[in-house]
């Protein structure tokens, strides 16, 4: 008996230490997770530079290609500096009432080499999120391409990052009110695609159409460049969605799988739809469908399965295709590079469908399941609130920012002569091509 009692006491003592061991493990850097997020950070930056820059650059006319590349690169620099100065703090520190973060981490004041965010270095988490803050305002460039002053582009992007992107990020991912409601947005349906798409639409409306739109054809000047950029976007999106798991685990692997399935479905659906409607498939349509599939799966990528991703990609291909026609041919809005019908509408669809396909009620189309006690209808309602709140706030704030920037720069648009000459020469005194 004494021997058995000794064993029992030792066992109890060891069990009593378990919580401390677990806590110690939770506070320890995870090398595998760190390595994956380091890779994902590079992949997301690769999406913006050179991926998005080349994708957009090929879509504009040759006299404006350099201006678009320049805008994407300059936005990357401006957004990075602002993220360091105050953007990260606004997005990811405790705030007041769940609407906006605080200022305790200005200039990354509390981030040291050994500071952790979960089991990652916080410096890495902040840099990973910085790449999202770079690509989101860069997406908006497609809404006002070929006609906005470079100074206005820089000021607008800076104000927009701080007034729209950082607060909405806090709402969803930084402990804000939408996150507390239970909004499912794994990698940026509302934070990235709805905000960028709505902002691009507002910018297109405020600036007005390019000279000659819609009567004059303005085809892409270099589809080789665009397809190359699209391929970079496809690859980089694995870091965008897979990295949002913030771990090297099954969630990241599934996010990458469903991202690829949706992109493939979007590309093939758009290609076939266009083929049937207009008599032939195009490279432009196929890569645009791929981007639509990527944008639409983004909010749902951590919650749905492959079957759901297939449906989401097909829906993205059909709906975004028709939205492009609606915006340009019916509404006659010159959203130059289709940011709203592809990214905005895709983000809206994907955010809503995340509430459907995350449910475990759909058989082979089910995802990982909703939170305990939450029905599909409940979740879709939360998703709807998130979409509407994000879209309305973004539209109002973007309109106000554009008006302020217009006063600061004596108008948003280049002159008619400069637009005719092209922004490469008019704004930068350089040519994209000198053959």
VOKEGU-901193 format. One record per residue (C-alpha): z, x, y. Coordinates in nm, 4 decimals. Example, Ala and Ser with C-alpha at 12.3 -4.5 7.8 and 13.67 -1.06 7.14 Angstrom:
BEGIN
((0.7800 1.2300 -0.4500))
((0.7140 1.3670 -0.1060))
***
This chain:
BEGIN
((0.0000 0.0000 0.0000))
((0.0808 0.2699 0.2573))
((-0.2583 0.4247 0.1840))
((-0.4360 0.0907 0.2322))
((-0.2469 0.0249 0.5553))
((-0.3514 0.3652 0.6881))
((-0.7166 0.2912 0.6133))
((-0.6827 -0.0502 0.7798))
((-0.5277 0.0990 1.0940))
((-0.7945 0.3703 1.1189))
((-1.0687 0.1099 1.0742))
((-0.9232 -0.1126 1.3450))
((-0.8879 0.1816 1.5784))
((-1.2527 0.2773 1.5246))
((-1.3665 -0.0799 1.5809))
((-1.1694 -0.0857 1.9027))
((-1.3730 0.2079 2.0261))
((-1.7091 0.0351 1.9686))
((-1.7363 -0.1360 2.3112))
((-1.6855 0.1993 2.4795))
((-1.9530 0.3582 2.2608))
((-2.1977 0.0776 2.3396))
((-2.1255 0.1068 2.7113))
((-2.1822 0.4794 2.6951))
((-2.5159 0.4284 2.5210))
((-2.6227 0.1693 2.7776))
((-2.5566 0.4160 3.0570))
((-2.7559 0.6952 2.8922))
((-3.1136 0.7832 2.9774))
((-3.3587 0.6826 2.7041))
((-3.6219 0.9508 2.6605))
((-3.8778 0.7328 2.4825))
((-3.8578 0.4578 2.7418))
((-3.8743 0.7119 3.0227))
((-4.1844 0.8743 2.8769))
((-4.3611 0.5381 2.8453))
((-4.2824 0.4285 3.2015))
((-4.3915 0.7684 3.3346))
((-4.7232 0.7054 3.1598))
((-4.7408 0.3461 3.2845))
((-4.6787 0.4583 3.6411))
((-4.9776 0.6899 3.6216))
((-5.1878 0.4133 3.4648))
((-5.1109 0.1643 3.7424))
((-5.1921 0.4186 4.0128))
((-5.5127 0.4927 3.8194))
((-5.5952 0.1211 3.8511))
((-5.5806 0.1433 4.2287))
((-5.7217 0.4932 4.2685))
((-5.9912 0.5260 4.1587))
((-6.0264 0.2002 3.9585))
((-6.0041 -0.0706 4.2250))
((-6.1635 0.1532 4.4878))
((-6.4735 0.2079 4.2713))
((-6.4840 -0.1558 4.1590))
((-6.4802 -0.2811 4.5177))
((-6.6944 0.0051 4.6492))
((-6.9830 -0.0812 4.4208))
((-6.9702 -0.4489 4.5166))
((-7.0323 -0.4021 4.8894))
((-7.3541 -0.2927 5.0598))
((-7.4309 0.0793 5.0702))
((-7.3589 0.1038 5.4440))
((-6.9958 -0.0010 5.3795))
((-6.9097 0.1739 5.0525))
((-6.7159 0.4583 5.2137))
((-6.5172 0.2207 5.4333))
((-6.3898 0.0327 5.1277))
((-6.2982 0.3534 4.9460))
((-6.1236 0.4739 5.2612))
((-5.9277 0.1519 5.2979))
((-5.8007 0.1671 4.9392))
((-5.6932 0.5301 4.9737))
((-5.5305 0.4788 5.3140))
((-5.3411 0.1706 5.1942))
((-5.2054 0.3763 4.9041))
((-5.0574 0.6254 5.1459))
((-4.9203 0.3716 5.3926))
((-4.7702 0.1521 5.1198))
((-4.6018 0.4499 4.9519))
((-4.4344 0.5625 5.2738))
((-4.3181 0.2117 5.3613))
((-4.1866 0.1609 5.0074))
((-3.9757 0.4752 5.0505))
((-3.8568 0.3832 5.3983))
((-3.7510 0.0224 5.3420))
((-3.9748 -0.1713 5.1013))
((-3.7912 -0.0825 4.7820))
((-3.4581 -0.1632 4.9408))
((-3.5787 -0.5055 5.0586))
((-3.7164 -0.5835 4.7143))
((-3.4541 -0.4489 4.4764))
((-3.1126 -0.4345 4.6406))
((-2.8611 -0.7159 4.6656))
((-2.9406 -0.9455 4.9537))
((-2.8199 -1.2585 5.1200))
((-2.8867 -1.5942 4.9557))
((-3.1541 -1.4691 4.7169))
((-3.4271 -1.4577 4.9824))
((-3.4458 -1.0918 5.0790))
((-3.2775 -0.7720 4.9718))
((-3.0543 -0.5522 5.1824))
((-3.0940 -0.2142 5.3469))
((-2.8504 -0.0062 5.1454))
((-3.1281 0.1907 4.9738))
((-3.3373 0.2784 5.2787))
((-3.5118 0.6123 5.2175))
((-3.3934 0.5854 4.8552))
((-3.0499 0.6758 4.9878))
((-2.8687 0.6042 4.6607))
((-3.1243 0.7564 4.4243))
((-3.0452 1.0961 4.2779))
((-3.1832 1.2789 3.9753))
((-2.9143 1.1309 3.7505))
((-2.9181 0.7764 3.8988))
((-3.0172 0.5221 3.6360))
((-3.1759 0.1791 3.6472))
((-3.0943 0.0465 3.3015))
((-3.1804 0.3392 3.0761))
((-3.4510 0.4778 3.3079))
((-3.4165 0.7179 3.6004))
((-3.4053 0.4958 3.9073))
((-3.6489 0.7339 4.0757))
((-3.8980 0.6418 3.8027))
((-3.8311 0.2681 3.8297))
((-3.8791 0.2857 4.2072))
((-4.2040 0.4808 4.1671))
((-4.3362 0.2409 3.9034))
((-4.2695 -0.0489 4.1395))
((-4.4285 0.1510 4.4210))
((-4.7610 0.1470 4.2363))
((-4.7472 -0.2350 4.2334))
((-4.6803 -0.2277 4.6078))
((-4.9924 -0.0112 4.6470))
((-5.2399 -0.2192 4.4492))
((-5.1340 -0.5624 4.5800))
((-5.2343 -0.5150 4.9476))
((-5.5363 -0.3148 4.8291))
((-5.6581 -0.6230 4.6413))
((-5.6701 -0.8155 4.9701))
((-5.9369 -0.5756 5.1005))
((-6.1918 -0.7779 4.9046))
((-6.1287 -1.0812 5.1237))
((-6.2306 -0.9145 5.4515))
((-6.4577 -0.6340 5.3302))
((-6.7419 -0.5166 5.5572))
((-6.6117 -0.6652 5.8830))
((-6.2498 -0.5742 5.9685))
((-6.1477 -0.2914 6.1998))
((-5.9858 0.0008 6.0195))
((-5.6877 -0.0040 6.2569))
((-5.6405 -0.3743 6.1854))
((-5.6596 -0.3101 5.8093))
((-5.3792 -0.0541 5.8304))
((-5.1517 -0.2633 6.0520))
((-5.2113 -0.5787 5.8514))
((-5.1400 -0.4025 5.5209))
((-4.8192 -0.2487 5.6552))
((-4.6808 -0.5728 5.7974))
((-4.7916 -0.7720 5.4943))
((-4.6166 -0.5377 5.2527))
((-4.2860 -0.5771 5.4355))
((-4.3090 -0.9459 5.5295))
((-4.4746 -1.0901 5.2175))
((-4.4824 -0.8555 4.9198))
((-4.1312 -0.7100 4.9326))
((-3.9506 -1.0445 4.9878))
((-4.1488 -1.2242 4.7162))
((-4.0761 -0.9351 4.4813))
((-3.7078 -0.9882 4.5539))
((-3.7394 -1.3612 4.4851))
((-3.8816 -1.2983 4.1397))
((-3.7700 -0.9553 4.0132))
((-3.4959 -0.8411 4.2484))
((-3.2302 -1.1003 4.1707))
((-3.3650 -1.3640 4.4082))
((-3.3823 -1.7404 4.3869))
((-3.6959 -1.7772 4.1742))
((-3.5648 -1.5335 3.9175))
((-3.2373 -1.7237 3.9080))
((-3.4295 -2.0475 3.8491))
((-3.5835 -1.8905 3.5404))
((-3.9405 -1.8295 3.6619))
((-4.1468 -1.6490 3.3982))
((-4.3530 -1.3793 3.5697))
((-4.3660 -1.0762 3.3468))
((-4.5914 -0.8470 3.5489))
((-4.6971 -1.0185 3.8703))
((-4.8691 -1.3572 3.8499))
((-4.6891 -1.4750 4.1618))
((-4.5737 -1.1404 4.3001))
((-4.9163 -0.9742 4.2845))
((-5.2029 -1.2143 4.2163))
((-5.0995 -1.5332 4.3950))
((-4.9875 -1.3405 4.7027))
((-5.3019 -1.1238 4.7165))
((-5.5377 -1.4116 4.6399))
((-5.3918 -1.6489 4.8982))
((-5.3752 -1.3726 5.1598))
((-5.7412 -1.2857 5.0996))
((-5.8405 -1.6512 5.1414))
((-5.6472 -1.6817 5.4685))
((-5.7963 -1.3553 5.5963))
((-6.1486 -1.4715 5.5120))
((-6.0901 -1.7963 5.7004))
((-5.9369 -1.6278 6.0067))
((-6.2039 -1.3565 6.0360))
((-6.4961 -1.5815 5.9557))
((-6.8006 -1.4908 5.7456))
((-7.0084 -1.1768 5.7562))
((-7.3249 -1.1830 5.9640))
((-7.5893 -1.3700 5.7638))
((-7.3532 -1.5426 5.5202))
((-7.4373 -1.7556 5.3256))
((-7.8109 -1.7491 5.3892))
((-7.8661 -1.3744 5.3482))
((-7.8290 -1.2243 5.0003))
((-7.5635 -0.9522 4.9895))
((-7.5784 -0.8170 4.6339))
((-7.3667 -0.5253 4.5078))
((-7.5291 -0.1954 4.5975))
((-7.4129 0.0013 4.2917))
((-7.3250 -0.1854 3.9723))
((-7.2766 0.1434 3.7870))
((-6.9874 0.2217 4.0195))
((-6.8472 -0.1302 3.9780))
((-6.8616 -0.1248 3.5969))
((-6.6965 0.2189 3.5955))
((-6.4163 0.0899 3.8167))
((-6.3811 -0.2203 3.6000))
((-6.3333 -0.0046 3.2914))
((-6.0607 0.1881 3.4701))
((-5.8920 -0.1389 3.5645))
((-5.8983 -0.2550 3.2015))
((-5.7352 0.0649 3.0771))
((-5.4890 0.0872 3.3656))
((-5.3796 -0.2730 3.3125))
((-5.2107 -0.1666 2.9880))
((-4.9616 0.0219 3.2045))
((-4.9418 -0.2676 3.4496))
((-4.8428 -0.5233 3.1851))
((-4.7117 -0.3039 2.9033))
((-4.5046 -0.0983 3.1436))
((-4.3405 -0.4116 3.2811))
((-4.1365 -0.4285 2.9598))
((-3.9573 -0.1214 3.1035))
((-3.9189 0.0058 2.7475))
((-4.1234 0.1543 2.4649))
((-4.0707 -0.1387 2.2287))
((-4.2270 -0.4436 2.0698))
((-4.2399 -0.6316 2.4009))
((-4.4556 -0.3578 2.5509))
((-4.6798 -0.3472 2.2446))
((-4.7287 -0.7248 2.2436))
((-4.7945 -0.7236 2.6183))
((-5.0719 -0.4684 2.5689))
((-5.2198 -0.6654 2.2783))
((-5.2310 -0.9981 2.4620))
((-5.3637 -0.8246 2.7751))
((-5.6571 -0.6879 2.5785))
((-5.7252 -1.0192 2.4037))
((-5.7268 -1.2150 2.7301))
((-5.9504 -0.9603 2.9038))
((-6.1948 -0.9720 2.6149))
((-6.1938 -1.3521 2.6066))
((-6.2423 -1.3730 2.9836))
((-6.5365 -1.1314 2.9767))
((-6.7156 -1.2996 2.6861))
((-6.6505 -1.6527 2.8160))
((-6.7831 -1.5726 3.1645))
((-7.0851 -1.3937 3.0145))
((-7.1768 -1.6859 2.7861))
((-7.1083 -1.9481 3.0538))
((-7.3294 -1.7636 3.3033))
((-7.5969 -1.7103 3.0382))
((-7.6078 -2.0823 2.9637))
((-7.5960 -2.1917 3.3286))
((-7.8382 -1.9441 3.4868))
((-8.0463 -1.8242 3.1931))
((-7.9222 -1.4679 3.1601))
((-7.5942 -1.2742 3.1435))
((-7.5120 -1.0133 3.4071))
((-7.2958 -0.7052 3.4170))
((-7.1354 -0.8360 3.7364))
((-7.0373 -1.1624 3.5685))
((-6.9047 -0.9913 3.2582))
((-6.6778 -0.7483 3.4433))
((-6.5625 -1.0243 3.6787))
((-6.4672 -1.2360 3.3766))
((-6.2762 -0.9408 3.2374))
((-6.0778 -0.9062 3.5619))
((-6.0127 -1.2819 3.5591))
((-5.8749 -1.2546 3.2065))
((-5.6536 -0.9635 3.3079))
((-5.5170 -1.1339 3.6165))
((-5.4517 -1.4598 3.4347))
((-5.2612 -1.3067 3.1436))
((-5.0458 -1.0894 3.3718))
((-4.7565 -1.3329 3.4341))
((-4.7566 -1.4496 3.0717))
((-4.8091 -1.1135 2.9005))
((-4.4471 -1.0626 2.7973))
((-4.3934 -1.4183 2.6761))
((-4.7013 -1.5351 2.4819))
((-4.8615 -1.4398 2.1526))
((-5.2225 -1.3431 2.0698))
((-5.3276 -1.7043 2.0082))
((-5.2011 -1.8121 2.3477))
((-5.3672 -1.5097 2.5089))
((-5.7022 -1.6109 2.3592))
((-5.6755 -1.9574 2.5131))
((-5.5627 -1.8158 2.8471))
((-5.8599 -1.5783 2.8588))
((-6.1106 -1.8524 2.7785))
((-5.9613 -2.0840 3.0412))
((-5.9683 -1.8000 3.2949))
((-6.3369 -1.7362 3.2295))
((-6.4356 -2.1001 3.2779))
((-6.2088 -2.1935 3.5692))
((-6.2508 -1.8743 3.7742))
((-6.6299 -1.8848 3.7264))
((-6.6445 -2.2322 3.8753))
((-6.3995 -2.1445 4.1517))
((-6.6278 -1.8623 4.2663))
((-6.9122 -2.1124 4.2992))
((-6.6867 -2.3643 4.4722))
((-6.5493 -2.1208 4.7301))
((-6.8841 -1.9673 4.8255))
((-7.1383 -2.2454 4.7702))
((-6.9408 -2.5589 4.8476))
((-6.6622 -2.4494 5.0818))
((-6.8831 -2.1681 5.2217))
((-6.5888 -1.9326 5.2647))
((-6.6849 -1.5649 5.2713))
((-6.4138 -1.4240 5.0467))
((-6.6410 -1.1227 5.0127))
((-6.5347 -0.9924 4.6703))
((-6.3920 -1.3151 4.5215))
((-6.0256 -1.2236 4.5481))
((-5.8953 -1.5813 4.5699))
((-6.1073 -1.7432 4.2956))
((-6.0423 -1.4570 4.0536))
((-5.6976 -1.3171 4.1341))
((-5.5410 -1.6083 4.3201))
((-5.6592 -1.8844 4.0890))
((-5.6085 -1.6617 3.7866))
((-5.2506 -1.5919 3.8912))
((-5.1841 -1.9628 3.9415))
((-5.3298 -2.0577 3.6014))
((-5.1510 -1.7763 3.4229))
((-4.8153 -1.8550 3.5809))
((-4.8392 -2.2209 3.4820))
((-4.9680 -2.1462 3.1322))
((-4.6858 -1.9004 3.0735))
((-4.4557 -2.2022 3.0702))
((-4.6743 -2.3651 2.8038))
((-4.7563 -2.0818 2.5662))
((-4.4142 -1.9185 2.5796))
((-4.2864 -2.2280 2.3993))
((-4.2330 -2.2079 2.0240))
((-4.3782 -2.5572 1.9744))
((-4.7462 -2.4607 1.9481))
((-4.7742 -2.3007 1.6054))
((-5.0014 -1.9968 1.6013))
((-5.0439 -2.0269 1.9783))
((-4.6708 -1.9920 2.0443))
((-4.5018 -1.7081 2.2221))
((-4.1502 -1.5713 2.1914))
((-3.9862 -1.9034 2.2820))
((-3.8184 -2.0380 2.5911))
((-3.4542 -1.9956 2.6860))
((-3.2117 -2.2026 2.4837))
((-3.2047 -2.5631 2.5984))
((-3.5175 -2.5300 2.8159))
((-3.8061 -2.7609 2.7286))
((-4.1736 -2.6887 2.7925))
((-4.1793 -2.9519 3.0667))
((-3.8744 -2.7956 3.2340))
((-4.0323 -2.4507 3.2285))
((-4.3702 -2.5657 3.3596))
((-4.1896 -2.7356 3.6502))
((-4.0136 -2.4107 3.7363))
((-4.3480 -2.2296 3.7163))
((-4.5037 -2.4888 3.9482))
((-4.2260 -2.4447 4.2037))
((-4.2768 -2.0687 4.1909))
((-4.6517 -2.0995 4.2495))
((-4.6208 -2.3466 4.5375))
((-4.3395 -2.1588 4.7128))
((-4.5211 -1.8263 4.6842))
((-4.8562 -1.9672 4.7978))
((-4.7190 -2.1586 5.0962))
((-4.5027 -1.8725 5.2200))
((-4.7853 -1.6213 5.1740))
((-5.0370 -1.8402 5.3583))
((-4.8124 -1.8976 5.6592))
((-4.6905 -1.5399 5.6818))
((-5.0405 -1.3951 5.6388))
((-5.1822 -1.6176 5.9134))
((-4.9038 -1.5114 6.1506))
((-4.9478 -1.1423 6.0686))
((-5.3222 -1.1635 6.1328))
((-5.2615 -1.3241 6.4715))
((-5.0123 -1.0530 6.5693))
((-5.2432 -0.7747 6.4519))
((-5.5337 -0.9308 6.6435))
((-5.3320 -0.9046 6.9640))
((-5.2359 -0.5449 6.8890))
((-5.5920 -0.4308 6.8139))
((-5.7879 -0.6432 7.0615))
((-5.9396 -0.8472 6.7800))
((-5.9609 -0.8097 6.4050))
((-6.3366 -0.7719 6.3664))
((-6.5726 -0.4902 6.4449))
((-6.8482 -0.5736 6.6926))
((-7.1713 -0.7326 6.5768))
((-7.3590 -0.4066 6.6373))
((-7.1024 -0.2131 6.4326))
((-7.1230 -0.4639 6.1508))
((-7.5021 -0.4355 6.1510))
((-7.4865 -0.0564 6.1496))
((-7.2241 -0.0520 5.8767))
((-6.8585 0.0488 5.8806))
((-6.9206 0.3898 5.7231))
((-7.0805 0.5161 6.0438))
((-6.9189 0.2792 6.2930))
((-6.5585 0.3363 6.1794))
((-6.5641 0.6828 6.0214))
((-6.8845 0.8612 6.1316))
((-6.9553 0.9441 5.7702))
((-7.1984 0.8160 5.5115))
((-7.1196 0.7159 5.1575))
((-7.4581 0.8539 5.0604))
((-7.6629 1.1267 5.2257))
((-7.9666 1.1711 5.0032))
***
